[in-house]
Amino acid sequence: MPRGAGHSLDGQAQALNGVVVDMTGLDTIHEVRSDRVVVDAGAKWSDVLRATLPRGLTPPVLTDYLELTVGGTLSVGGLGGASQHFGAQTDNVLALDVLTPSGELVSCGPAHPVLAGRGRNGIIIRATLRLVPAPETVQWHRLRYSSVAQLVADQRLLIDAGSFDYLEGQLKVRDGRRVRELEAVSHSGASLDGLEFDDADTHVTSYWDFVNRLAASEPVLREAGLRESPHPWCNLFVPDHAVEEVLRHLETEDEDLYSDFGLVLAYPLRPERISALELPAGELVFLVAALRYASDQETARPMVEANDVLTKMVLRAGGTLYLDPL
């Protein structure tokens, strides 16, 4: 089983009675051209950007956390706030070098089942990734709402308009207060006209500072003892017709199921732009992620139980799992 940064949801980076291959030493970035970059599977996305941004280029889709390996996210799909436009990271692969289960090293196109195959169809050794022009700065809006319905309605409006480059809904509790927020990011100053948010924070920042924004949270999690603690996260694809019900259910959960750092994410997606993952039927779906942090195994237990309830609810509504247990 190949292992990159070990950022798996259900122990998929482990192999019971098997062999785990540490890929992090295979981290060379070989070539940056005007439309592509060739990288080893163990390279981190942050290092890919450090190589491409000086040339004004970026991968079209980035996960929120950049300290994951290229091979790791390509093995599971790789989704982010720009997936509404560009699909998953797997949809932006141009070529691969793969070590097959039979031990053969092959060069192949992007249709190989190793993409989103979770290491079961071979090991990604090297990938050629598509690049697009990167903006120097972005306009970053944090829009806050008094209800889930308003938050979802504005996400639907914005994905229909297609004017924002990044969209991510969030539910969280901070300082005892429930927060419903939409991060809407534009490379070219898109308008907020017609939206129904209550208040907003807006600022202009560099593209790098935005995509690398979670770097500052890692030392905070380490100081709180949560960086290496259990993370009972749950990622599900929810049909559009059920997303408000699912998010309202998550809002009613006990605050202890998230700790001071946990939150719920909701990304709107266009299924026709995502090829390697099983999504519900419909023109619009949401990736809903319940990100929970437990201090120990005892506090993790009710979080796992809450994830089971959430999963059954989503499956009954016609949803699918992002990563099903091995």
N, C-alpha and C positions, 0 to 999 in steps of 0.2 A: 504494500500500500504506500503510494507516495505521500509525503507530508511536507507542506510548505511552512506557513506560520502557525498551523494547528488551530485555525479559527473555525472549528466545525461545530455544528449544532447538536449532534447526538453521538459524539465519539467517532465520527467517520474518519478522523485522522489517525485512528488506532486500528490494529489488526490482531484480534484475539488469536493466539497461537500461530501468528504469522510474522511477517517481516515488514517493518516500517522503513521506508527509504527517505532519509532527510535530503530534501532538494535544495536547501538554502545555500549550499556551496556552489551550486550551478547558477551563477547570478550575473553573468556577463551581458552587457548591452553591446551588440555587435555592430550595428549600423543604423544610422538615422538618415532617411531620405525625405524628399519633399512630401511624400504621401504615406510613408510606412516606417516602422522601426522593427528591427530584428533583435529579439531578446531571449535569453535563457529562461527556463520556467521558474527558477528560484529567485529571479530578480523581483524586487518589490516595486509596486506601482509608483511609490515616491521617487525611487531611483530612475524609473522610466521617464517621469516628468522632469527630473533634473537634467536628463539628457535631451529631451525634446523641446522644453520651454525656451531655452536660449535661441532656438531656431524658430520660435513663434508657433510651435505645433503642440498638439495634445491628442491623446486618445479621445474618441467621442464620448465614451461612457466610463465613469469612474465610480467605484464604490465610495461610501462616505469615509472609510478608513483606508488610508493609503499604504499602511505597513503590512499589507497582505501580498502574497506572491502572485505573479502573473499566472503560473500554472495552477495555483490553488483556486483562484476565482474562475478561471476558464474551465476548471473541472466541475464547477457547480452552476455556471451560467454567468454570474456577475451582473448585478442590477444596481441602478442608481437613479438619481433624480433626472438624468438626461435620457433614460431609457424610453420615455414617452416619444422621443424623436428618433433614437438610433438603435433601439432594441437592447439586448443584453450585450455584455462584452464578447460573448461567443459569436454574436452576429457581426462583429467587426474584426474577425480574424481572416487573414488572407492566405496563410499557409502554415503548416506545422511540420515539425520533426517529432516522431512518436516512436517510443519503444513498445512494441506490441507484446501481448501476453506470451507469445511464442519466443520472444527474445530477439526479434528482428527489428532493426532500426530503419524506419521508412520516412520518406518525405511525402507529404500528402496535402490535399486541399482542405478547405474548412468544413467539408461534409463529414469528416471522420467522426465516429461515435465517441471518441475520447472527449470531445467537447461536451460539457455537462454530464459526463459519464461517471464522475466521482471516483476516478481511478480504476474502475472495473474493466475498462476496455483498452487499457494500456497506460503508459506514462508519457505525459507531455514533456519533451526535452527542450524544445525551442519553438517560438511562435513569431510569426510575422504579423504585426498589428497595424490596422489602418490608423492614419493620423489625419487630423483636420486643423485648420488654423485656430490658434488659441487667442482669446482676447487678452489685452494687457490688464484691463480692469473689468469688474462686473458691478452691477447695481443689485444689492442684496436687500430684499424686503423680508421682514418678519411681521406677518399679519396675524392679529389675534381676534378670536371669535368668542361669542357667548354661547354657541351651540355647535354640536357636531353637524347638524343639518346645514348650517351656514358654511362651515368649513368645507364639507363635501361639495356643496353647490358651487362654490368658487373654484374648487379643483376641476369640476366638470366644465365650467365655463372656460377656464384657462387652457385646459387640454384641447378643447374644441377650437379655441382661437389659435393655439400653437405659437403664441407670441413670446412665451417665457422659455428659457433654455433649461431651467431646472425647477422641479416642483417636488416638494416633500411636505406632507401633513404630519403633525406631531400632537400627541396627547401626553401630558405629564403633570405631575404634582410638584410644585416648587414653593417652599416656605408655607406649606399648608394650603396652597391655592391651586385649583385645577386650571391648567393652561391648555387652550386649543390654539394651535399655531400653524401657519402655513409659511414655509420658506419658499419664496418665489424669486428666482434669480434671473436677471436679464443681462445679456452681453451688449445690448444696444439701447437700453432705456425704454423698455416696453411700458405701456400705460396700465394703470390700475383702475381705470374708469369702468364702472359697472359692477365692481366687486362690493360685497356686503360685510366687510370686516369692521370691527369696532375701533381698533386703533392699530398703529403700525410703527415700527422702527425701520428706517431706511438709511443705508450708507453705501458709499462706493469704496471698494477694496480691490486689491490686486487679485487676479485670477488664482495665483498660487496660494495666497492667504485664505481664499475661500475654500479651495479644494482640499487644503491641508489643515482645515480648521479644527479637526479633532485631535491634532497632535498635542494641543495644550491640555486636553482632558486626561491623557494617559498618566502623567505624574500625579494628578489629583486622585485617580482611581487607585494607583499604587499606594499613596499615602493613606487612603481609607481602607486598605487591605482587600480591595475588590478586584484588582487586576488579575490575580491568579485564583480567585475563588470560583465556585460554581456559577455558571451563566446559563440558567434555564431559558434560553431564547426560543421563540416559536415564530416561524415565518410561513405565511399562508397566502395563497391567491384567492381573493374573494370576488365573486361576481358583483357587478355594479349594483344590482337590485338589493343586495344584502349588506352592503358595506356600512350603511348608517346603523343598522341593527347591531352589527358586530362591534363597531366603535362605541356605541352606547353601552353595550355589554361590558366592554373593557373599561369604560369610565366608571362603572359601578363596582369594579373589583376593589378589594381592600388595598389601601395604600401600601401596606407592608409587602405586597407582592411585587413591588418595584424598587424599594429602597429609595434613597435620596437621588440616585443617579439614573434609575430606569425610566423608560418611556415607551410609547407606542408610535410606530412610524406607519404612514399610509402613502404609498406612491401610486399615482394613476398610471396605467399602462395601456398601450394599444397592442392587443394580442397578435395582430397581423405583422407586427414588426419584430416579433420574438419567435425564433424557429426551433430552439433546442429544448424548450421547457414545456411541460404540460400545463396549460392554462385553461380556465373555465371558458365556456362558450360566451360569445357576446363581443360587442365592439369596444367595450371598456371594462377593464378589471383593475383591482387594486391589490398590490402587495401590502399586506398588513403584517407588521412585525412587532411582537411583544418582547421587548428587551428587558429582561429582569436580571438583577444581581443579588446573589445570595452570599451571606457571610460564611456559611458552612453548610454541611449536608442537611442539617435539621431544618434550617430556614429555606433550603432549596425544595424540600418535599412538597409543601403546599403550592409552590410555584409550578412544579411539574404537574401536579393535579389540576391546577388552573389551566395549564396548557392543554391538558387532555380534554377538558370541558370545551375550551375554545376550538380545538381541532374538530371535535365532533359537531359542534355548531356550524362551522364553516363547511364541512363535508356534507352535512344535511342540506345546506343551502346551494349545493352544486359547486362548491369551491374545490381547490386542489392543494396538495402540499407542495411547498417549494422544495424541500428535501425530505423524502420519506426515510424512516429508519432503515438501515441496512439489514 
